[in-house]
Amino acid sequence: MPSLKSLFKDTAIYGMSSIVGRFLNYLLVPIYTAKLSAESGGYGIITNVYAYTALLLVILTYGMETTFFRFANKEGEDPRRVYGTILASVACTSALFVALVLAFIGPLSGAMGYGDHPAYVWTMAVTVAIDAFQCIPFAYLRYQKKAVKFATLKLLFIVMNIALNLVFFVWLPATGGQVPDVGYAFYINMACTASVTLCFRRELTAVRWTLDRPLLRRMLRYSWPILVLGVAGILNQAADKILFPYIYPYANGHEQLGIYSASAKIAMIMAMITQAFRYAYEPFVFGKSKDGDSRDTYARAMLYFVVFTLLAFLMVMGGIGVLKYLIGRDYWSGLRVVPIVMAAEMMMGVYFNLSFWYKLTDKTIWGAWFSGIGCAVLIAANVIFVPRYGYMACAWAGVAGYGTAMALSYAVGQRRYPINYPLGTIARYALLAAALYAGICWSNGHLPLAGALALNALLVAVYAAATVRLLRHRKCKNQQKQI
């Protein structure tokens, strides 16, 4: 029977794999920010192009990854035929996408602001098309429970990517060569992505590629709402980075975008915690849905999520004096966005926790409404405030967007699937974290680095002690209930 103990265990397992991958991938940030000055706008270009890539990846997979799992496990369906049909479908749409981009490369690159560098655009298009295709054999590996090969290939890509970036951006310039153009980041990514595809020989030849049209139509009817949700979700993460060069009224748009994005990367720990929790929480929730105490368990899970993410927030802000050295000095002006971006990520995690009421009641249309409205708020905030406040508006727009979706999901959910969340306890821990954060801000601004780190460690320890006290209190309370 699923329990919170198993949830924490699964979260730790998924979290470790996620953290290792993200940490290795994060090593590219110090490389790029050290070798590409903020003024050059190089890191801003990388951020902008990869934001397009993230959105296009969702569109080009059009929900087929989730659809594969649904139909492969559906009674009366042949999993191999399902896999072969989806493989052929995604391969065709990905190839068509690349053909269209190459046919209209001039207007497209001009519209995106890269008229002088069309290679950035077609390289991005080829890479995201391969990525979209790879999602299906990766899903097949998960279906076959080949977790080792899945993780190995994911890490192989990251290791190859980092190694080649070190060669071209660090080793070659150190031996007398010039620092390469920012486009090399895209060429390296494309080469590594294509190389990983070669490792899928068995998965690509084990089934017959066949386009079963009646089956495909049924799968498309299932997948299109997933596509809508996916687009809304990714726009919440990438819209500011796509829009910024268009709506920022000054010529140094890519420079400012690079400063914002590099600094926001320091907030990655919150995204890692949220992602790890999401991997484990979904099967946990559906496994507990038939238990009589399930709503109480969901409420406790929400409490623990908030408490531990607040601890992560304080740890990052307490160590910001050291963490800032992960990016180049000329990007430090953007460090003020870190706490705001972390708050937005925390709200996204809370929204994910709240979202299960409509999944458990088969009312997923509510998720589309909440995500869509939150996305509209985020985009509107960017369009209205970026011209005046620059990238700070991007950070606060994330808070506004995720905060809106979170509030809507809570308000509607409490009417349709009420859960007695311990709001009083959550509020007390939020107030304690806010008070300690104020102390951290003071120490960071008034003490030398060593003194600030020492005082911040003490403040974080105060919160950690309160967390331990909460866990002990809850454990005793549960034991009393069992008696």
C-alpha positions as CSV (number, residue, x, y, z in Angstrom):
1,M,0.0,0.0,0.0
2,P,1.5,3.4,-1.0
3,S,2.5,5.6,2.0
4,L,4.3,8.8,2.6
5,K,7.4,6.8,3.4
6,S,7.4,5.3,-0.1
7,L,6.7,8.7,-1.6
8,F,9.8,10.1,0.1
9,K,11.8,7.1,-1.0
10,D,10.7,7.4,-4.7
11,T,11.2,11.2,-4.6
12,A,14.8,10.6,-3.4
13,I,15.5,8.1,-6.2
14,Y,14.0,10.2,-8.9
15,G,15.5,13.3,-7.4
16,M,19.1,11.9,-7.5
17,S,18.8,11.0,-11.2
18,S,17.3,14.4,-11.9
19,I,19.8,16.3,-9.8
20,V,22.8,14.5,-11.4
21,G,21.5,15.2,-14.9
22,R,20.6,18.8,-14.2
23,F,23.8,19.5,-12.3
24,L,26.0,18.2,-15.1
25,N,23.9,20.2,-17.6
26,Y,24.2,23.3,-15.4
27,L,28.0,23.2,-15.8
28,L,27.4,24.8,-19.2
29,V,26.2,28.0,-17.5
30,P,29.6,28.8,-16.0
31,I,31.3,28.0,-19.3
32,Y,29.0,30.2,-21.4
33,T,28.9,33.1,-18.9
34,A,32.7,33.0,-18.5
35,K,33.4,32.9,-22.3
36,L,30.5,34.9,-23.6
37,S,30.3,38.4,-22.0
38,A,26.9,39.7,-21.0
39,E,27.5,42.7,-23.4
40,S,27.9,40.4,-26.4
41,G,24.4,39.0,-25.8
42,G,25.7,35.5,-26.5
43,Y,24.0,33.8,-23.5
44,G,20.8,35.7,-24.2
45,I,20.8,34.2,-27.7
46,I,21.3,30.7,-26.3
47,T,18.4,31.3,-23.9
48,N,16.1,32.7,-26.5
49,V,16.7,29.9,-29.0
50,Y,16.4,27.1,-26.4
51,A,13.1,28.7,-25.3
52,Y,11.8,28.2,-28.8
53,T,13.1,24.7,-28.7
54,A,11.2,23.8,-25.5
55,L,7.9,25.0,-27.0
56,L,8.5,23.3,-30.3
57,L,9.3,20.0,-28.5
58,V,5.9,20.0,-26.9
59,I,4.2,20.8,-30.2
60,L,6.1,18.1,-32.2
61,T,5.4,15.3,-29.7
62,Y,1.7,16.5,-29.5
63,G,1.0,14.4,-26.4
64,M,2.1,11.1,-28.0
65,E,4.4,10.1,-25.2
66,T,1.6,9.9,-22.7
67,T,-0.7,8.5,-25.4
68,F,1.7,5.6,-25.9
69,F,1.4,4.6,-22.3
70,R,-2.4,4.9,-22.3
71,F,-2.9,2.8,-25.4
72,A,-0.1,0.3,-24.9
73,N,-1.7,-0.7,-21.6
74,K,-5.2,-0.6,-22.9
75,E,-7.1,-3.9,-23.2
76,G,-7.5,-5.0,-26.8
77,E,-4.6,-3.0,-28.1
78,D,-1.4,-4.4,-29.5
79,P,1.4,-2.5,-27.8
80,R,3.8,-3.1,-30.7
81,R,1.4,-1.8,-33.2
82,V,0.7,1.2,-31.0
83,Y,4.4,1.9,-30.7
84,G,5.0,1.4,-34.5
85,T,2.1,3.8,-35.4
86,I,3.3,6.5,-33.0
87,L,6.9,6.1,-34.1
88,A,5.9,6.5,-37.8
89,S,3.6,9.4,-37.0
90,V,6.1,11.4,-35.0
91,A,8.8,10.7,-37.6
92,C,6.7,12.0,-40.4
93,T,5.6,15.2,-38.6
94,S,9.2,15.9,-37.5
95,A,10.5,15.5,-41.0
96,L,7.8,17.7,-42.4
97,F,8.7,20.4,-39.8
98,V,12.4,20.4,-40.8
99,A,11.4,20.6,-44.5
100,L,9.1,23.6,-43.9
101,V,11.8,25.4,-41.8
102,L,14.4,24.9,-44.5
103,A,12.0,26.0,-47.2
104,F,11.2,29.3,-45.4
105,I,14.5,29.8,-43.5
106,G,15.0,33.3,-44.7
107,P,11.7,34.8,-43.5
108,L,11.8,32.7,-40.3
109,S,15.3,33.7,-39.3
110,G,14.5,37.3,-40.0
111,A,11.3,37.2,-37.9
112,M,13.2,35.7,-35.0
113,G,15.9,38.4,-35.2
114,Y,18.6,36.1,-36.6
115,G,18.5,37.2,-40.2
116,D,22.3,37.4,-40.3
117,H,22.6,33.9,-38.7
118,P,20.0,31.6,-40.3
119,A,22.2,28.6,-39.2
120,Y,21.0,29.2,-35.6
121,V,17.4,28.6,-36.7
122,W,17.9,25.6,-39.0
123,T,20.2,23.9,-36.4
124,M,17.6,24.4,-33.8
125,A,14.9,23.0,-36.0
126,V,16.9,19.8,-36.8
127,T,17.8,19.3,-33.2
128,V,14.3,19.7,-31.8
129,A,12.9,17.4,-34.6
130,I,15.4,14.7,-33.6
131,D,14.5,15.3,-29.9
132,A,10.8,14.9,-30.6
133,F,11.4,11.6,-32.4
134,Q,13.6,10.4,-29.6
135,C,10.9,10.9,-27.0
136,I,9.0,7.8,-28.4
137,P,11.9,5.2,-28.1
138,F,12.7,6.7,-24.7
139,A,9.0,6.1,-23.8
140,Y,9.4,2.5,-25.1
141,L,12.4,2.0,-22.8
142,R,10.3,3.1,-19.8
143,Y,7.4,0.8,-21.0
144,Q,9.9,-2.1,-21.1
145,K,11.3,-1.0,-17.6
146,K,14.8,-0.6,-19.0
147,A,15.6,2.2,-16.6
148,V,19.3,1.6,-16.8
149,K,19.5,2.1,-20.5
150,F,17.1,5.1,-20.3
151,A,19.3,6.8,-17.6
152,T,22.5,5.9,-19.4
153,L,21.5,7.5,-22.7
154,K,20.2,10.6,-21.0
155,L,23.5,11.0,-19.1
156,L,25.5,10.1,-22.2
157,F,24.0,13.1,-24.1
158,I,24.9,15.4,-21.2
159,V,28.4,14.2,-20.8
160,M,29.1,14.4,-24.6
161,N,27.6,17.9,-24.7
162,I,29.7,19.2,-21.8
163,A,32.9,17.6,-23.1
164,L,32.5,19.1,-26.6
165,N,31.6,22.5,-25.1
166,L,34.8,22.3,-22.9
167,V,36.9,21.5,-25.9
168,F,35.5,24.4,-28.1
169,F,34.9,27.1,-25.5
170,V,37.7,26.4,-22.9
171,W,40.5,24.2,-24.2
172,L,40.9,25.6,-27.8
173,P,40.9,29.2,-26.6
174,A,43.4,28.3,-23.9
175,T,45.8,26.9,-26.5
176,G,45.7,30.0,-28.6
177,G,42.5,29.7,-30.6
178,Q,39.7,32.2,-30.6
179,V,36.5,31.8,-28.6
180,P,34.0,30.3,-31.0
181,D,30.8,31.9,-32.1
182,V,27.7,31.3,-30.0
183,G,26.4,29.1,-32.8
184,Y,28.8,26.4,-31.8
185,A,26.6,25.7,-28.8
186,F,23.8,24.8,-31.2
187,Y,26.0,22.7,-33.5
188,I,27.3,20.7,-30.5
189,N,23.8,20.1,-29.2
190,M,22.7,18.9,-32.7
191,A,25.7,16.5,-33.0
192,C,25.1,15.0,-29.5
193,T,21.4,14.6,-30.1
194,A,21.9,12.8,-33.4
195,S,24.6,10.6,-31.8
196,V,22.2,9.4,-29.1
197,T,19.7,8.4,-31.8
198,L,22.2,5.8,-33.1
199,C,21.9,4.0,-29.7
200,F,18.3,3.2,-30.4
201,R,19.0,0.6,-33.1
202,R,17.2,-2.2,-31.3
203,E,14.2,0.0,-30.3
204,L,13.8,1.3,-33.9
205,T,14.1,-2.1,-35.6
206,A,12.2,-4.3,-33.1
207,V,8.8,-3.3,-34.5
208,R,7.3,-2.7,-37.9
209,W,6.8,0.9,-38.6
210,T,3.2,1.1,-39.7
211,L,0.7,3.9,-39.8
212,D,-2.6,2.4,-38.6
213,R,-4.9,5.2,-39.5
214,P,-8.0,4.2,-37.4
215,L,-5.7,3.7,-34.4
216,L,-3.9,7.0,-35.1
217,R,-7.2,8.9,-35.2
218,R,-8.3,7.4,-31.8
219,M,-4.9,8.3,-30.3
220,L,-5.0,11.9,-31.7
221,R,-8.5,12.4,-30.1
222,Y,-6.9,11.4,-26.8
223,S,-3.7,13.4,-27.2
224,W,-4.9,16.8,-28.3
225,P,-6.0,17.9,-24.8
226,I,-2.6,16.8,-23.6
227,L,-1.0,19.0,-26.3
228,V,-3.0,22.0,-25.1
229,L,-2.0,21.5,-21.5
230,G,1.6,21.0,-22.5
231,V,1.7,24.2,-24.6
232,A,0.2,26.2,-21.8
233,G,2.6,24.7,-19.3
234,I,5.7,25.3,-21.4
235,L,4.6,28.8,-22.2
236,N,4.6,29.5,-18.5
237,Q,8.2,28.6,-18.4
238,A,9.5,29.9,-21.8
239,A,7.2,32.8,-22.8
240,D,9.2,35.5,-21.2
241,K,12.4,34.3,-22.8
242,I,10.7,34.1,-26.3
243,L,9.0,37.5,-26.0
244,F,11.8,39.5,-24.3
245,P,13.8,40.5,-27.4
246,Y,10.6,41.6,-29.1
247,I,9.1,43.7,-26.3
248,Y,12.2,45.1,-24.6
249,P,12.5,48.6,-26.1
250,Y,16.3,49.0,-26.1
251,A,18.9,47.5,-28.4
252,N,20.6,45.4,-25.7
253,G,17.7,43.0,-25.4
254,H,19.8,39.8,-25.7
255,E,22.3,41.2,-23.2
256,Q,19.6,41.8,-20.6
257,L,17.9,38.4,-21.3
258,G,21.3,36.7,-20.8
259,I,21.8,38.4,-17.4
260,Y,18.3,37.4,-16.3
261,S,18.6,33.8,-17.5
262,A,22.0,33.2,-16.0
263,S,21.0,34.5,-12.6
264,A,17.7,32.6,-12.7
265,K,19.7,29.4,-13.2
266,I,20.9,29.6,-9.6
267,A,17.2,29.0,-8.6
268,M,17.4,25.6,-10.3
269,I,17.4,23.7,-7.0
270,M,13.7,24.6,-6.5
271,A,12.9,23.3,-10.0
272,M,14.8,20.1,-9.2
273,I,12.9,19.5,-6.0
274,T,9.6,20.1,-7.7
275,Q,10.4,17.8,-10.6
276,A,11.5,15.0,-8.3
277,F,8.3,15.4,-6.3
278,R,6.3,15.3,-9.5
279,Y,7.9,12.0,-10.6
280,A,7.0,10.3,-7.4
281,Y,3.7,12.0,-6.4
282,E,1.5,11.0,-9.4
283,P,1.6,7.2,-8.9
284,F,1.4,7.8,-5.2
285,V,-1.8,9.8,-5.5
286,F,-3.6,7.4,-7.8
287,G,-2.5,4.5,-5.6
288,K,-3.9,6.2,-2.5
289,S,-7.2,7.3,-4.2
290,K,-9.2,4.3,-2.9
291,D,-8.0,4.6,0.7
292,G,-10.2,6.1,3.3
293,D,-7.5,8.4,4.7
294,S,-6.3,9.6,1.3
295,R,-7.4,13.2,1.6
296,D,-5.6,13.5,5.0
297,T,-2.5,12.1,3.3
298,Y,-2.6,14.5,0.5
299,A,-2.9,17.4,3.0
300,R,0.2,16.2,4.9
301,A,2.1,15.7,1.6
302,M,1.3,19.4,0.8
303,L,2.6,20.5,4.2
304,Y,5.8,18.6,3.8
305,F,6.3,19.9,0.3
306,V,6.0,23.5,1.4
307,V,8.1,23.1,4.5
308,F,11.0,21.5,2.6
309,T,10.9,23.9,-0.3
310,L,11.1,26.8,2.1
311,L,14.1,25.1,3.6
312,A,15.7,24.9,0.1
313,F,14.9,28.6,-0.5
314,L,16.7,29.6,2.7
315,M,19.7,27.4,1.9
316,V,20.1,28.9,-1.5
317,M,19.7,32.5,-0.4
318,G,21.9,31.9,2.6
319,G,24.7,30.6,0.3
320,I,24.1,33.1,-2.6
321,G,27.5,34.8,-1.7
322,V,29.2,31.6,-2.9
323,L,26.7,30.4,-5.5
324,K,27.0,33.6,-7.5
325,Y,30.5,32.5,-8.6
326,L,28.8,29.9,-10.8
327,I,28.1,32.7,-13.3
328,G,30.4,35.4,-14.7
329,R,30.8,38.6,-12.8
330,D,29.2,40.7,-15.5
331,Y,26.0,38.7,-14.9
332,W,25.8,39.4,-11.2
333,S,23.5,42.4,-11.6
334,G,20.7,39.9,-12.2
335,L,21.0,38.1,-8.9
336,R,18.1,40.0,-7.4
337,V,15.7,37.8,-9.5
338,V,16.8,34.6,-7.7
339,P,14.4,34.8,-4.7
340,I,11.6,35.8,-7.0
341,V,12.1,33.0,-9.5
342,M,12.4,30.5,-6.6
343,A,9.1,31.8,-5.2
344,A,7.5,31.2,-8.6
345,E,8.9,27.7,-8.8
346,M,7.5,27.0,-5.4
347,M,4.0,28.2,-6.4
348,M,4.2,25.9,-9.5
349,G,4.9,23.0,-7.1
350,V,2.0,23.9,-4.9
351,Y,-0.2,24.1,-8.0
352,F,0.9,20.7,-9.0
353,N,-0.1,19.3,-5.6
354,L,-3.5,21.0,-5.9
355,S,-4.0,19.8,-9.4
356,F,-4.9,16.2,-8.5
357,W,-8.4,16.9,-7.5
358,Y,-9.4,17.3,-11.1
359,K,-7.3,14.3,-12.2
360,L,-8.9,12.1,-9.5
361,T,-12.4,13.3,-10.6
362,D,-11.7,13.0,-14.3
363,K,-12.3,16.7,-14.8
364,T,-9.0,17.5,-16.6
365,I,-10.6,20.3,-18.5
366,W,-10.2,22.4,-15.4
367,G,-6.4,22.0,-15.7
368,A,-6.5,23.4,-19.1
369,W,-8.5,26.4,-17.8
370,F,-6.2,27.1,-14.9
371,S,-3.0,26.7,-16.9
372,G,-4.4,28.8,-19.7
373,I,-5.5,31.6,-17.5
374,G,-2.2,31.5,-15.6
375,C,-0.3,31.6,-18.9
376,A,-2.4,34.6,-20.1
377,V,-1.6,36.5,-16.9
378,L,2.1,35.7,-17.3
379,I,2.2,36.9,-20.9
380,A,0.2,40.0,-20.2
381,A,2.4,40.9,-17.3
382,N,5.5,40.6,-19.6
383,V,4.0,42.6,-22.4
384,I,2.8,45.4,-20.1
385,F,5.7,45.7,-17.7
386,V,8.9,44.5,-19.5
387,P,9.2,47.7,-21.6
388,R,9.3,49.7,-18.3
389,Y,11.0,47.4,-15.8
390,G,13.1,45.0,-17.9
391,Y,13.8,41.5,-16.8
392,M,12.5,42.1,-13.3
393,A,9.1,42.1,-14.8
394,C,9.8,38.6,-16.2
395,A,10.5,37.3,-12.7
396,W,7.4,38.9,-11.2
397,A,5.3,37.7,-14.1
398,G,6.2,34.1,-13.2
399,V,4.9,34.7,-9.7
400,A,1.7,36.3,-11.1
401,G,1.1,33.5,-13.5
402,Y,1.8,30.5,-11.2
403,G,0.1,32.3,-8.3
404,T,-3.1,32.8,-10.4
405,A,-3.2,29.1,-11.4
406,M,-2.5,28.1,-7.8
407,A,-5.2,30.3,-6.4
408,L,-7.8,29.2,-9.0
409,S,-7.1,25.5,-8.5
410,Y,-7.4,25.8,-4.7
411,A,-10.6,27.8,-4.8
412,V,-12.4,25.5,-7.3
413,G,-10.9,22.4,-5.8
414,Q,-12.2,23.1,-2.3
415,R,-15.7,23.2,-3.8
416,R,-15.5,20.1,-5.8
417,Y,-13.0,17.9,-3.9
418,P,-12.4,19.5,-0.5
419,I,-9.2,18.7,1.3
420,N,-8.5,20.0,4.8
421,Y,-5.0,21.4,4.2
422,P,-3.2,22.5,7.4
423,L,-3.2,26.2,6.3
424,G,-2.4,27.4,9.8
425,T,0.8,25.3,10.1
426,I,1.8,26.2,6.5
427,A,1.3,29.9,7.3
428,R,3.4,29.7,10.5
429,Y,6.3,28.1,8.6
430,A,6.0,30.6,5.8
431,L,6.2,33.5,8.3
432,L,9.2,31.9,10.1
433,A,10.9,31.5,6.7
434,A,10.1,35.1,5.8
435,A,11.6,36.4,9.1
436,L,14.7,34.3,8.7
437,Y,15.0,35.4,5.0
438,A,14.9,39.1,6.2
439,G,17.9,38.2,8.5
440,I,19.7,36.6,5.6
441,C,19.2,39.7,3.4
442,W,20.6,41.9,6.1
443,S,23.7,39.7,6.6
444,N,24.3,39.5,2.9
445,G,24.2,43.3,2.6
446,H,26.1,44.3,5.7
447,L,28.6,41.6,6.7
448,P,31.8,40.3,4.9
449,L,31.3,37.0,3.1
450,A,32.6,34.7,5.9
451,G,30.5,36.4,8.6
452,A,27.4,36.4,6.3
453,L,27.8,32.7,5.6
454,A,28.2,31.9,9.3
455,L,25.1,33.9,10.4
456,N,23.1,32.5,7.5
457,A,24.0,29.0,8.4
458,L,22.7,29.7,11.9
459,L,19.4,31.1,10.6
460,V,18.9,28.1,8.3
461,A,19.7,25.8,11.2
462,V,16.9,27.5,13.2
463,Y,14.4,26.7,10.4
464,A,15.8,23.1,10.1
465,A,15.3,22.6,13.8
466,A,11.7,23.7,13.5
467,T,11.2,21.3,10.6
468,V,12.6,18.4,12.7
469,R,10.2,19.4,15.5
470,L,7.3,19.3,13.0
471,L,8.2,15.8,11.8
472,R,8.5,14.5,15.3
473,H,5.2,16.0,16.3
474,R,3.4,14.5,13.2
475,K,5.0,11.1,13.9
476,C,3.7,11.1,17.5
477,K,0.3,12.2,16.4
478,N,0.0,9.4,13.8
479,Q,1.1,6.9,16.4
480,Q,-1.6,8.1,18.8
481,K,-4.2,7.7,16.0
482,Q,-3.1,4.1,15.4
483,I,-3.5,3.3,19.1
